[in-house]
């Protein structure tokens, strides 16, 4: 019978090679921080920025937004993950795909579609004017930013939780029910604690995404710390103050990561039995509320933005505007996203193994460093790599190597969180048994460990793929000359007010992003 064994497990020998590989990845992740330190060093602006009242207010606003968004994203994602893995919810495969696709919508596009549809002068108000509704409530400020970011980030929690639910050992739940625990009590006391690593990993990604987001908060007029940094970068010749604020954002990130680490405790989540038949919970009369819940989330987070984009497209075509098919941009997006997804999984694998199998001060420091890039504004990372390439690595400047490296630096935590949650479920005794039969560590990892963490690997790769597809600042600054992606096409069109030109690339981006999700869902069904 599976159980959560308490207490630390000491490794028989310290993996020097594994630690070296992890430290190398962590050192690469520190490049943007080193650049910020160089910019701030000697400028004498750090103390002034820290003590400024405007900075303190921005930090408080940003922290409150991150906490609220993370809480609401978890509240939405947990029931959705359970409904799409453990119940007889109708059209489960369809919901599994649709509920993750909001990740494919860039935050600035999603926020603008919300404004166009639900704003004081939006489409909904136009439809309600014949009924006497002259003005709808404003959606700007904290509440608008909170709603938009929640609806576009909850899949960060849903995906790793789904992968964990599919890999949990069900014998402990059955034992709990055999001892008299009802279905709800067994879930709350037995299943939910085992979901803590995946929930915390996804929640951490939501918090860090909120800290680093610029598009949604800018359009919805919420002065977060990231928006203040972007204004400083673009409105001043001296970027030292912006670099100082970015360093404060790094500190805030380390605080968030440390809080997440402190909540983990010493519990172990691996199981002693695998590949058991998945019990199906029959919803009965609760089927209709469950369908209504899924439909409501899909409607506001996916169908609404896509409908507005389609409206722009049809309206432009009806007005006689030309629509150019962006074949090359679509191929470039797929190519760059695929390379980044593979590279991110490979880079974070040794860190995940080191953190889970050999916990200690070194692995803890390396783990925290890997999250630094995800909270930094993309422009900070891009400028850091421009500085580094121009001075020390001219051969990779404006090449795909540097662009993919930037993507990995920015989105490595997405792959790491999913892989770590899956690795926690792998019973180390299976690895020790293989080692006892004379197999080496590489063979054991390839043939024993990796097959058991494939759900987390695929989930992490999909997260990176989806996010790279819509990444904008890194692509604009670091991409090779003439290398256009769907995201850059959307940005260039919307910045000039040509929404018809932006509509088709946006629809293609969502369609292409659905492909890895379809593959992931079908693969999960085959493993079940």
N, C-alpha and C positions, 0 to 999 in steps of 0.2 A: 504494500500500500504506500502511495506517495505521501510525502509530508514536507512541510517547510522546516528544515533542520536549522536550529539556531547555533550560532557560533562560527568563528572564522576557521577556514581551512588553510593550512599552510602548505605551500608548494614544496616539494622535496628539494628542488633546486631552482635557483633564480635564472630565468631565461634571458641571458645577456643579449642574444641576437634580437629577440622580440622587443626588449626594452630599447635597444639601439634603433630599431626601425621606428618604434613609436616616438622616440625622442626626436628623430629626424623630421617626422611629420609635424610634430609640435613646434619645432624650430621654424619650419616654413610658415606655420600659422602665425608666428610672432612678427613676421615681416611688416604688416601694417602698423602694429603697435610700435615697432622700432622706428618706423618713419614718423609717426606722430610725436614720439619722444624727441627725435632730431629736430622737428619743426618747432616744438615748444621750448627746447633746451636753450637757455640764454635769452629768450624773448621776454621773459619776465611777466607773462600774462596769465600763467596758470593760477596763481594765488588770487589775482583779481577776478578771474572768471569763477573760481570756486566760491568766493565770498559775495559775489554779486547777487542781489535779490532776484533778478530776472532768471538767473541760472537755477537758483533754488526752487523757484516757482515752476520752471520747466521740468526739473527732475521730479517734483511732486506730481505734476500733471501726468507725466509719462509713466511713473510708477503706478498711479491709480488706474490709468488706462490699461496697462499691461496686466495688472491683477484682475481687473474686471473682465477683460477679454479672455484671459486664461480660465477663469472660473466658469464663465458662460460656455466657452468652447467645450470644456470637460462635461458640463451638464448636458450638452446636446450630444456629444460624441459617444458617451458611455451607453445610453439606451439604444442608440442607432447601431453600435457595434454588436450589442447583444441581440437585437432584433434580426440582424442580417447574418448571424452565425448560429444561433441556438434555437430559433423558433420556426414555425411553419408559416412565416410571413409570405403572403402571395407575391410572386415576381421578385423573389429574393435576389437573384442574380442582377436583375435590372436595377434595383435599389442600390446594390453594392457598388455598381459602376457610377450611377448618377450622383450618389452622395459624396463621392470623392472628386468629381469633376470641378467643383468650385475652386480647387487649387489651380486649375488651368487658367483662370481668369485673372489677369493682372489687377492688382489692387486699385490702380488709378483708373482703369477701364470700368471695373465694378463700381467704384465710388461715383464715377460720372454717370453711369447708367442709373444708379439710385437717384441722383440729383435730377436727371432728365425725366425719370418716371414718377418719383415721389416728392420732388421738391415743390416749393411754393408756387412755381409756375410750370410744373411738369405735366406729363401726359394725364396722370390721374386727376389733377385739378381741372384740366380741360374737359375731361369726361364728366366731371361732377358739376361744372358750372351751370348747365341747364337745370340742375336740381337746387340751385341757389347757393352753392358752396363757392365763395369768392376767393378763399385763400386757405391752404393747408398749413399745418404747423411746420415750422422750419426744421430741417433735419441736420443742420450744421452744428458744429461744436462737439462736445464730448459724446453725447448720445448717438449722434450720427456716426462718428468714428468708431465707437464701441460696437454698434450694430454691424457696420460694414466689415470690420476686422474679424468679428466673431463668425460671421457667415462665410468668410473666405479662408478661415484658418482652422475651423473645427476638424476637417479631415486629417490634420496633423496628429490629432489624438485618436481619431477613429481607426486609422490604418494600423498602427502598432497594436492597439487593443484588439482589433479583429484577428491579427496574426497570433497574438497571445492566446485568445480564446480558443482558437483552432488547435493550439498545441498543448493546452492544459491537460493534465492527467485527471480524468473524470472519476477515478476510483475514490478519491478523497471526498468528492461531492456525494457519491453514492453511499459512502460510509456515514457521512453526516446525516443523510436522510434516513439511513437505517437506524440511527440513534435517536430518531424522532424529530429532527430539524425539518421544518417545512421548506417549500421551494424558495420563498423569499428570504427566510432566515439563513438557509444554506448558501444562497448567493451572497448575502451581506456579510456573513461570518467566514465563509470559506473561499468563494470564488473571487469576490471583490478584492480582498487583500493580495491575492496572487496577481491581480491586474495592476498593482501599484507601480511596478517598474515601467510598464508600457504607458500607463497613464501619466506618470511623472515625466517620462521622456517626451511624450507628445505635448504635455502642458509646457514643458521647458521650451520646446520649439515655438509654440504659440507666443509665449512671453517674449522670447528673443526676436521673433518676427515683428511683434508689436513695437518693441523698442527700436527696431531698425527701419520700420516702414516710413516712407515719405509720401508716396502717391496719394493714398487714401486720406491721411491726416491733412495733407495740404489742400486737396480739393474740398474737404469738409471743414476747413478753417479751424483746425484744432492745433494749437501751438505746442506740439511735442518737442522734445529735445532734438530729435532728428531734423525736424523742420527748421529749428533755429540754426543747426549746423549747416544745412544746405543754404540758408540765407546768408550766413557768414561767408561760406565758400564762394558764392556767386556774386556777392555785392561788395567785396573788399579785395584790394590787391594784397594785403597782408593776411595770410591764412593761418597765422599762428593762433589767433583766438578760436578759430574753428577747430584747429587741431587740439587745442586744450579741451574744448567741449567734447570732442570725440574721445579723448582719453577718459573723461568723466563717464562717458557711455560705456567704455570698456570696464571701468570700475563697477558700474551698475550691473553690467553683465556678470562679472565675477561674483557679485553679491547674490544675484539670482541663481547662478549655478551652485554656489555654496549652500544656499538654502535648500535646493533640490537634493544635493548630496546628503545634507543633514537629515532629511526625512527618510532616507532609505533604510536605516537601521542595519541589523546584521542578519536578517532573514535570508534564507536560500529558497529558491522557487523551483528547483529541478524536480522531476518526477522519476519514479522507479519503473513506471510502465508507460508504453507509448502505443500509438496507433489503435486506440480503442474506438469503438463505434460512437459517433457523436449523438447524445440524447437530444431529441427534439421536443421542445416545449410547445404544447398546443395552446394557442392564444385564445381560442374559443370566441366569446363575445368581445374580448379585447382586441380582436383582429382589426376592427374598424377604427378604433382610436389610434392603433399603431399605424395603419395606413394613412390616416389623416395627419399624423405627426410627420411621417416620412414625406408625404406630399407637400406639406407646408414648408418644410426645410428645403426641399428641392425647388419649389416654386420661387421662393425669395432669394435663394443663393445661386440658382442656375438658370431656371426658366426666365425669370425677370430680366437679368442682364442679357441673355441670349435673345430674348424677344425685342429688347430695345435695339440691339445691334442689327437684328433682321429688319426692324423698322427703318433704321438709317439706310440700310442697303436698298430696300425696296423703294423708299422715297427718293433716293438718289437716282436709281435706275429709271423711275417714272419721270424724273425731271430731265432725263437725257444725259446724265453724267456717265462718263466712261468708267468701267470697272476693269481693272487690270488684274489678271491672274498672277499670283506671286509664287510661281513654281520654284524659282531659285531660292527665294527667302524661306520657303517651307522646307526645302531640302537642307539648307544651312542650319535651320533650327533643329531638325531631327539629328543631323550629323553632330552638332556641337553638344546637344543634350545627351545623346547616347554616349559620347566620349566622356563627358563629365560624370555621368551616372556610374559607368564602369570604373573610372579612376577614383571616384569618391569611395566606392565600396572597397576597392583594393587598399586604399590609403588608410581607411578607418578600421579595417579588420584586425591588424596587430594591436591597435589601441584597445579595441573591445576585448580581445583575448587577454591582454595584460591586465585590464581593469577588473575583469570578472574572475579570472583564474589566479591572479597574483595581486590582490589588493594591497595597497600600501601607500606611503607618502609619495613615492615617485609616480606611480600610476594615477594617484589622485591629482597631482599637479598637471600631468600630461592631459588627463581627461578635461580639466577645467580650461586649459589653454585651447583645446580644440574648439571650444564654443566661442572664442573671442571674435572670430570673423563673422559669425552669423548675426551678431548684434550691431556691428559697425555699418554705417552707411556705405552703400556700394561705391560712392565717389571717393571715400577715404581709402578703401582697398585699391581702387583703380589708380589713384594718384600715387599710392605707395609703390605699386608695381611698375608704374611708369618711371618713377624715380630710380627704383632698383635696376630695371632693365636698361635704362639710358646710361647709368653709371657703371654697372657691373656685368650686365648680360645683354649686350647689344644684339647678339645673334637671334635672340628670341623676341625682340621687341616687335610688336604688331604681327605676331604669328599665332597660329592656333595653339601652340604649346603654352604660351603665356596666357591666352584666353581660357583654356581648359584649366590651367593651374589656378587662375583666379576663381573660376566656378567652384573648384574643389575647395579652395580656401574659404569661400563664402558659405557653401552649403554642406560641408562635411558633417556637421552635427545632425543633419536630417538622416543620413545613412547610419551614423553611429548609434543614435538612439534606438532605431528599429533593430539593428543587429545585436546590440547589448541586451535588449529585452528578450530576444530569442535565445541568446547564448545562456542567459540565466536559467532557462528551462532545461538545458542539456545536463543530464546527470554526469558529473565528472567520473563516476565509477565506470561508466562505459569506456571512457578514454583510458583509464588506468588498466582496465581489463585488456584492451588492445595492446597497450604498452607491455603488459605482462606476458603477452604472447610473442614478444620479440619485435614488434613493429616500432619504427621510428616515429618521432613527433610529426614530421611532414606527412607521412602516410596516415597516421591516426587522424590528423586534422582533415585531410582530404577525403578519407573514406568513412570516418565515424562522425566527426564534429560538423563538418560543413553540410552534409545532407540534412542534419537536424535543424540547422539554422537558416535553411534556404527561404522559409517564409519571411524571416526578418531581412535577409539579404535582398530578396526581390522587392519587399515593401520599401526598404531604404532606397534602392535604386530607382523605384518609381517616383518616390518623393523628390529626389534630386532631379530626375528627368523633367517632371512637371514644373518645378521651380525654375530650372534653367531655361525652359521654353519661354518663360515670360520675363526673364531678367533683362533689365534695361541699362543701368549705368555702366556696369562692367562691359557690356557688349558695345556700347557707344564709344567708350574710351579706348578699349584694348583690342577690339577686333581688327583683323587684317584689312587693308584698304580694299573697299568694294565688297566686303563681307556683310551683307544685309540679312537680318533675321525677321521673323514675323513680328517680334516685339519692337524692333527698330522701325519697321514699316508702320506699325500702329502708332507709335509715338510721333513720328514725323508727320503723319497725316492729322492726328488729333491736335498737335501743337499748332498747326496751321488752320485748324477749323474745318478740314475736309473729312467729315465723319463717314461719308460714303466710301472713301478710299480706305478708311480704317476698318470698316465693317467686314469686308471679305477676309483680310488677314486675321481678324479676331475670330471669326467663325472657323477658319481653317486651323487656327491654333487650338481651339477647343476640340475640334474633331481629331486632330493628330494626337492630342494629349489623352484622348479616350482609348487609344490603341494599347498602350501598356497596361491600362486598367483592365481592359477586356482580357488580356493575356493573364494578368495576375489573378483575376477572379476565376477564370477557367482552370488555371493551375491549382488554385485552392480547392476547387470542387473535385478535381481528380485525386488530390491527397486526402480528402475527407473520407 
